[in-house]
Amino acid sequence: MHTWKEIAHLLVNLPIGIAGFVYVVAALGIGGVLSVTVIGLPLLAFALFGARLLGKAERWRARLLLGVRIEEPSPMPSPSRRGGSFLNWLWSTLKDPVGWRTMLYCFIRLPWAVVTFTVMSVGVFVLWPILPFIARLLANADRAMVRGLLSRSDELERRIAELESDRGVVVDTAAADLRRIERDLHDGAQARLVALAMGLGLAKEKLLEDPEAAAAMVGEAHGEVKLALQELRDLARGIHPAVLTDRGLDAALSSVASRCTVPVKVTADLPTRPAAAIEGIAYFTVSELLQNVSKHSGARTASVEVWRSDQRLLIQVWDDGHGGASLDGGSGMAGLADRLGAVDGLFIIDSPTGGPTTITAELPWRDRSEG
């Protein structure tokens, strides 16, 4: 049965090879001639999209008749993934390696299809005793061609797609952080400073008329100044804590643990300091996880362990709460997973209902000298 599938594949090569060859020659010819006009390059881009469809059909045929299982390559660039600009999409599509490799595949298939069709047609009547061997030999060449041109850089393309997605996560996270800082400044310290200015203005007006009332108002303004300074310190700590810069991750995590409403044991085994960016991500990951422990876990104790294993920084946060944590639980877990994924990190949750909860995060180790 397998031999007959290979023979069928080799015989069907000819009509498919002719169709593919005609498509490529027409697409390149028309697109090339019209490239001096405004419609030439868009036509070529759509031709590359059509070539992708031909490649998909060929992968399906190879999977059905040759048993070659090839994953689909990365998706075609779209305007939404390229900032919404048609010109950016057009340029990205014209550079699409999947489309061009499929064009090359369709172009060189015709002479090969003629060979396979001729050999199989003659072999059915003349070379029947050795036909299975010949079919296997030619089919293996077809398998190599499919793997080489239709899947050769799938892994690279998948990696590129992941990096593009990660870049979007980083951009979205940075924008969200900026909006949070702006909101905190507007609703917190800025509002207090406005109230402080108004209070001092009223105190100035009452200074000669009612010194005691003016003194009371100045006292209230002094209290507002203290609250505003505290809010600014908290905001600065949320951006990048000074203790992390000055003393490293061990001291910074101990500081975070001291503010948790649940007793937390911190253990850090870091012979050297990682890069500042990795330290920052690790700090904010633990900070948010301990906030979740305080707000949602119902735990009595918790622990934080940080250590280096080869070229990875590992973080494990454990609590004896009621469990049930998940990426879609609305507690910011999905955002943490995205943030770690953007730097080739991992985020693993083990939180059965009833507890305990163990969350493991991994980050790539980068020495401080590497930045």
Backbone torsions as a table, in degrees:
resi	resn	phi	psi	omega
1	MET	NA	-41.9	-179.6
2	HIS	-63.7	-39.5	179.1
3	THR	-63.3	-40.7	179.2
4	TRP	-65.1	-34.9	175.9
5	LYS	-64.0	-41.3	179.0
6	GLU	-65.6	-41.5	177.8
7	ILE	-62.5	-43.0	178.0
8	ALA	-60.7	-42.2	178.8
9	HIS	-61.0	-44.4	-177.7
10	LEU	-68.1	-33.9	177.8
11	LEU	-71.9	-37.4	-179.0
12	VAL	-73.8	-13.3	180.0
13	ASN	-54.3	-37.8	-172.7
14	LEU	-65.3	-55.8	-179.7
15	PRO	-62.5	-37.7	178.8
16	ILE	-69.2	-37.6	177.8
17	GLY	-63.7	-40.8	177.8
18	ILE	-62.8	-45.9	-179.0
19	ALA	-62.2	-43.5	-179.9
20	GLY	-66.1	-41.3	-179.7
21	PHE	-63.9	-45.7	179.0
22	VAL	-61.5	-40.8	-179.6
23	TYR	-62.1	-46.3	-177.2
24	VAL	-66.3	-46.0	-179.3
25	VAL	-62.7	-42.7	179.3
26	ALA	-66.0	-43.4	-178.1
27	ALA	-64.1	-47.2	-179.1
28	LEU	-69.5	-38.3	-180.0
29	GLY	-65.4	-51.9	-178.7
30	ILE	-66.7	-45.0	-179.8
31	GLY	-63.0	-39.4	179.7
32	GLY	-67.2	-43.6	-179.6
33	VAL	-65.1	-41.3	-177.1
34	LEU	-87.2	4.0	-178.9
35	SER	-64.9	-18.7	177.3
36	VAL	-78.2	-7.5	178.5
37	THR	-109.0	175.7	-175.8
38	VAL	-76.4	-13.3	-177.2
39	ILE	-100.4	-10.0	-175.4
40	GLY	-64.6	-51.6	-178.1
41	LEU	-67.4	-41.3	174.4
42	PRO	-60.2	-38.4	177.2
43	LEU	-62.4	-40.0	178.6
44	LEU	-66.0	-37.5	178.1
45	ALA	-63.8	-43.5	178.0
46	PHE	-67.6	-30.6	176.0
47	ALA	-65.5	-37.8	176.8
48	LEU	-65.8	-35.2	175.5
49	PHE	-63.6	-42.5	177.3
50	GLY	-64.2	-35.6	177.3
51	ALA	-63.5	-36.9	176.2
52	ARG	-59.9	-40.0	178.1
53	LEU	-64.4	-40.2	176.1
54	LEU	-62.2	-40.8	177.8
55	GLY	-63.3	-38.6	177.7
56	LYS	-63.6	-41.5	178.2
57	ALA	-64.6	-38.5	179.1
58	GLU	-68.1	-37.8	176.5
59	ARG	-64.0	-38.7	177.4
60	TRP	-64.6	-41.9	179.9
61	ARG	-65.8	-41.2	178.8
62	ALA	-66.2	-36.0	178.7
63	ARG	-68.2	-37.8	-176.6
64	LEU	-75.1	-43.3	-171.6
65	LEU	-102.2	-28.6	-177.4
66	LEU	-107.6	-8.5	-179.2
67	GLY	72.1	20.7	179.2
68	VAL	-91.9	116.0	-178.7
69	ARG	-101.8	114.3	-176.7
70	ILE	-124.5	128.8	176.8
71	GLU	-69.3	149.9	178.0
72	GLU	-67.7	141.2	178.8
73	PRO	-70.6	178.0	-179.9
74	SER	-61.6	151.5	-177.1
75	PRO	-62.7	159.0	176.3
76	MET	-65.3	138.9	175.5
77	PRO	-56.7	141.9	179.1
78	SER	-128.1	157.3	-179.9
79	PRO	-56.3	-36.0	-177.8
80	SER	-66.4	-31.0	179.1
81	ARG	-82.2	-12.1	-177.8
82	ARG	-115.5	31.6	175.3
83	GLY	82.1	8.2	175.1
84	GLY	84.8	-1.6	-178.1
85	SER	-86.4	128.1	178.5
86	PHE	-64.7	-37.6	-179.7
87	LEU	-66.2	-40.3	177.2
88	ASN	-64.2	-42.5	177.6
89	TRP	-62.0	-42.4	-179.2
90	LEU	-61.6	-45.6	-178.9
91	TRP	-65.5	-41.4	179.1
92	SER	-64.9	-38.3	179.9
93	THR	-68.5	-39.8	179.5
94	LEU	-66.7	-21.3	176.6
95	LYS	-95.7	5.0	-174.5
96	ASP	-61.1	111.6	-177.7
97	PRO	-67.9	-31.4	179.9
98	VAL	-63.8	-46.8	179.9
99	GLY	-61.9	-43.3	-178.0
100	TRP	-70.1	-37.1	176.8
101	ARG	-65.0	-36.7	177.9
102	THR	-68.2	-37.9	174.8
103	MET	-58.2	-46.0	179.5
104	LEU	-62.9	-41.9	178.9
105	TYR	-58.4	-48.3	-178.8
106	CYS	-65.6	-32.2	-176.8
107	PHE	-71.5	-42.9	-176.2
108	ILE	-86.1	-5.8	-178.4
109	ARG	-72.0	-28.8	-174.4
110	LEU	-61.7	-53.2	178.8
111	PRO	-61.5	-37.4	177.8
112	TRP	-66.7	-38.1	179.2
113	ALA	-64.4	-37.4	177.2
114	VAL	-62.4	-42.1	180.0
115	VAL	-63.9	-50.0	-176.7
116	THR	-65.6	-40.1	178.9
117	PHE	-63.8	-43.2	-178.9
118	THR	-65.6	-46.5	-178.6
119	VAL	-63.2	-43.4	-179.0
120	MET	-68.6	-39.2	-179.8
121	SER	-64.9	-43.0	178.7
122	VAL	-72.0	-38.9	-176.4
123	GLY	-64.3	-32.5	179.9
124	VAL	-59.7	-32.4	-175.8
125	PHE	-102.5	-29.7	-171.3
126	VAL	-109.5	-41.3	-172.3
127	LEU	-109.1	33.7	-173.9
128	TRP	-55.3	-42.0	-177.5
129	PRO	-60.9	-35.0	-178.7
130	ILE	-106.1	11.0	-177.6
131	LEU	-60.0	-42.6	179.0
132	PRO	-59.0	-38.5	179.5
133	PHE	-65.7	-45.3	179.5
134	ILE	-63.8	-42.6	179.6
135	ALA	-60.8	-42.0	179.3
136	ARG	-64.1	-40.7	179.9
137	LEU	-62.5	-47.8	-179.6
138	LEU	-68.6	-38.0	179.3
139	ALA	-65.4	-35.8	177.1
140	ASN	-64.9	-36.9	175.0
141	ALA	-63.8	-39.3	176.8
142	ASP	-63.9	-42.1	178.9
143	ARG	-60.5	-43.3	179.5
144	ALA	-63.2	-38.3	-179.7
145	MET	-67.1	-41.8	179.5
146	VAL	-64.4	-46.6	-179.7
147	ARG	-64.8	-38.7	-175.7
148	GLY	-71.1	-39.6	-173.7
149	LEU	-102.4	-24.9	-177.1
150	LEU	-105.1	-5.0	-179.9
151	SER	-147.3	10.0	-171.3
152	ARG	-60.6	-42.4	-176.8
153	SER	-114.1	26.9	177.6
154	ASP	-56.2	-40.8	-178.3
155	GLU	-63.6	-43.5	178.2
156	LEU	-63.5	-43.1	-179.8
157	GLU	-64.9	-38.4	177.7
158	ARG	-63.8	-38.8	178.5
159	ARG	-66.0	-40.0	177.8
160	ILE	-62.5	-43.7	178.6
161	ALA	-61.4	-40.5	178.2
162	GLU	-63.7	-41.7	179.7
163	LEU	-65.9	-37.9	176.5
164	GLU	-63.5	-42.1	177.1
165	SER	-63.3	-42.9	179.3
166	ASP	-63.3	-37.4	178.1
167	ARG	-62.6	-39.2	176.4
168	GLY	-63.4	-38.6	177.6
169	VAL	-63.1	-43.8	-179.8
170	VAL	-62.2	-44.4	179.7
171	VAL	-62.7	-45.9	179.4
172	ASP	-63.2	-39.9	179.2
173	THR	-65.3	-43.4	178.6
174	ALA	-62.5	-41.5	178.7
175	ALA	-64.3	-41.0	178.5
176	ALA	-64.2	-39.5	177.8
177	ASP	-64.4	-40.6	178.4
178	LEU	-64.1	-41.1	178.0
179	ARG	-64.7	-37.3	178.9
180	ARG	-65.7	-43.4	179.3
181	ILE	-62.9	-43.6	179.1
182	GLU	-61.8	-42.9	-179.9
183	ARG	-65.3	-42.4	-179.7
184	ASP	-65.1	-39.1	177.5
185	LEU	-66.5	-42.3	-177.0
186	HIS	-68.4	-44.8	-175.6
187	ASP	-84.3	-20.3	-175.2
188	GLY	-105.9	-94.7	-172.7
189	ALA	-60.4	-40.1	-179.0
190	GLN	-63.6	-44.0	179.2
191	ALA	-62.8	-39.5	178.5
192	ARG	-67.4	-38.8	179.3
193	LEU	-67.4	-35.7	175.7
194	VAL	-64.3	-45.5	177.2
195	ALA	-62.3	-37.7	178.0
196	LEU	-62.2	-44.8	179.5
197	ALA	-62.3	-41.5	178.9
198	MET	-66.0	-41.4	179.5
199	GLY	-64.0	-41.4	178.7
200	LEU	-67.6	-34.5	176.6
201	GLY	-63.5	-43.3	177.5
202	LEU	-66.2	-39.0	178.4
203	ALA	-63.3	-37.6	178.3
204	LYS	-62.5	-40.1	-179.9
205	GLU	-68.5	-32.5	-177.4
206	LYS	-91.4	-2.1	-174.0
207	LEU	-57.4	-41.8	-179.4
208	LEU	-86.6	-34.4	-177.0
209	GLU	-76.3	-45.2	-175.5
210	ASP	-142.2	83.8	-176.8
211	PRO	-58.0	-36.6	-178.6
212	GLU	-65.9	-43.4	177.0
213	ALA	-64.6	-38.9	178.1
214	ALA	-63.2	-40.8	178.9
215	ALA	-64.2	-39.8	178.4
216	ALA	-63.5	-40.5	179.9
217	MET	-67.3	-37.2	176.9
218	VAL	-64.5	-37.9	177.1
219	GLY	-62.5	-41.5	176.5
220	GLU	-63.7	-39.3	179.0
221	ALA	-64.1	-36.5	178.0
222	HIS	-62.4	-41.2	176.8
223	GLY	-63.8	-39.2	177.3
224	GLU	-63.5	-37.5	178.3
225	VAL	-62.1	-43.2	179.0
226	LYS	-61.7	-43.4	179.6
227	LEU	-65.3	-41.0	179.2
228	ALA	-63.3	-41.6	178.3
229	LEU	-63.4	-40.4	179.0
230	GLN	-64.0	-41.2	177.9
231	GLU	-64.9	-38.7	177.6
232	LEU	-66.2	-37.7	176.6
233	ARG	-63.6	-44.6	178.9
234	ASP	-61.5	-40.2	179.3
235	LEU	-65.9	-42.7	178.4
236	ALA	-63.3	-38.3	177.7
237	ARG	-64.3	-35.2	178.7
238	GLY	-70.6	-27.2	177.6
239	ILE	-77.6	-54.7	175.6
240	HIS	-164.5	108.8	-174.6
241	PRO	-67.3	139.8	-179.4
242	ALA	-64.2	-34.5	-178.6
243	VAL	-64.2	-30.6	178.2
244	LEU	-67.7	-42.4	179.4
245	THR	-68.3	-42.2	-173.1
246	ASP	-80.9	-40.3	-169.6
247	ARG	-120.5	-8.1	175.0
248	GLY	96.9	-178.7	-171.3
249	LEU	-68.4	-37.4	-178.2
250	ASP	-59.0	-51.8	-179.2
251	ALA	-66.7	-37.7	-179.3
252	ALA	-65.4	-40.5	179.4
253	LEU	-69.9	-35.2	175.3
254	SER	-62.5	-37.6	177.6
255	SER	-65.4	-41.8	177.4
256	VAL	-63.4	-43.2	-178.3
257	ALA	-63.7	-33.3	-179.6
258	SER	-67.2	-22.5	-180.0
259	ARG	-92.0	-5.7	179.7
260	CYS	-75.0	143.6	-179.5
261	THR	-75.3	-9.7	178.6
262	VAL	-109.9	137.9	176.5
263	PRO	-58.6	127.7	-175.3
264	VAL	-125.6	130.7	174.1
265	LYS	-99.2	125.8	-178.0
266	VAL	-109.6	127.3	176.3
267	THR	-127.0	121.4	-178.3
268	ALA	-127.6	126.9	177.3
269	ASP	-123.3	83.1	-176.6
270	LEU	-127.3	100.6	-178.1
271	PRO	-63.6	-30.6	175.9
272	THR	-134.3	169.7	179.5
273	ARG	-92.1	134.7	174.6
274	PRO	-74.4	177.7	178.6
275	ALA	-60.1	153.3	-176.4
276	ALA	-57.9	-38.8	-179.2
277	ALA	-64.6	-41.2	179.7
278	ILE	-68.2	-41.0	176.0
279	GLU	-58.7	-43.4	-179.0
280	GLY	-63.2	-44.8	179.8
281	ILE	-64.3	-42.3	178.6
282	ALA	-62.4	-42.2	-179.5
283	TYR	-62.1	-49.7	-176.8
284	PHE	-70.3	-29.0	174.8
285	THR	-63.5	-50.7	179.1
286	VAL	-63.9	-39.7	-180.0
287	SER	-59.2	-46.2	-179.1
288	GLU	-70.0	-36.4	178.7
289	LEU	-65.5	-39.2	178.3
290	LEU	-70.7	-30.8	172.6
291	GLN	-62.5	-41.3	176.9
292	ASN	-63.9	-37.8	176.6
293	VAL	-60.8	-42.9	-179.9
294	SER	-66.0	-41.3	-170.4
295	LYS	-89.9	-36.3	-166.3
296	HIS	-119.4	-20.1	-166.4
297	SER	-82.1	-31.4	-172.2
298	GLY	67.5	26.3	-176.1
299	ALA	-81.4	159.3	174.6
300	ARG	-103.7	-30.2	176.8
301	THR	-141.0	159.7	178.4
302	ALA	-151.4	165.5	178.3
303	SER	-146.9	153.0	176.8
304	VAL	-130.2	125.9	176.2
305	GLU	-122.5	134.7	179.1
306	VAL	-133.5	129.6	178.5
307	TRP	-155.0	166.4	178.5
308	ARG	-105.7	135.2	175.7
309	SER	-132.0	108.1	-175.2
310	ASP	55.4	-118.2	-178.5
311	GLN	-105.1	31.9	179.3
312	ARG	-130.1	142.6	170.9
313	LEU	-100.5	119.9	-176.5
314	LEU	-108.4	138.3	179.3
315	ILE	-129.0	132.6	177.3
316	GLN	-133.4	121.7	179.2
317	VAL	-114.0	123.8	-176.0
318	TRP	-123.8	143.5	171.5
319	ASP	-146.5	157.1	-177.6
320	ASP	-100.1	32.7	-179.1
321	GLY	-77.4	-164.0	-174.1
322	HIS	-82.9	-1.2	174.9
323	GLY	72.8	-160.2	179.3
324	GLY	85.0	9.6	179.4
325	ALA	-72.4	144.2	179.6
326	SER	-154.5	168.0	-178.9
327	LEU	-68.1	-25.8	-179.6
328	ASP	-105.5	25.1	-177.0
329	GLY	-86.8	-1.4	177.5
330	GLY	79.2	14.6	-179.1
331	SER	-107.6	21.2	177.4
332	GLY	84.8	4.8	-178.1
333	MET	-63.5	-41.3	-179.0
334	ALA	-63.1	-39.4	177.6
335	GLY	-63.8	-39.5	176.9
336	LEU	-64.4	-43.2	179.5
337	ALA	-61.6	-41.2	178.6
338	ASP	-65.0	-41.6	-177.9
339	ARG	-64.9	-41.0	178.2
340	LEU	-70.9	-38.6	179.1
341	GLY	-62.4	-28.3	-179.0
342	ALA	-67.2	-18.3	178.5
343	VAL	-117.7	29.0	179.9
344	ASP	66.1	32.3	177.4
345	GLY	-97.5	173.8	178.4
346	LEU	-126.8	152.0	-179.5
347	PHE	-140.8	113.4	-173.7
348	ILE	-123.2	129.8	-179.1
349	ILE	-112.8	128.9	172.4
350	ASP	-125.7	96.2	-171.5
351	SER	-142.3	74.7	178.4
352	PRO	-67.2	154.4	177.4
353	THR	-60.6	128.7	-175.7
354	GLY	99.3	-11.9	175.4
355	GLY	80.9	-178.7	-6.0
356	PRO	-77.5	176.2	179.4
357	THR	-113.1	129.4	175.0
358	THR	-126.0	120.2	179.4
359	ILE	-116.9	125.1	-178.9
360	THR	-114.1	130.5	177.0
361	ALA	-123.1	139.8	177.5
362	GLU	-123.8	138.5	176.4
363	LEU	-130.8	149.1	175.4
364	PRO	-67.3	135.7	179.0
365	TRP	-81.0	125.3	174.0
366	ARG	-128.8	124.4	-179.9
367	ASP	-65.0	153.1	-177.7
368	ARG	-60.0	-29.7	179.5
369	SER	-68.7	-21.2	179.6
370	GLU	-82.9	-12.9	179.6
371	GLY	81.1	NA	NA
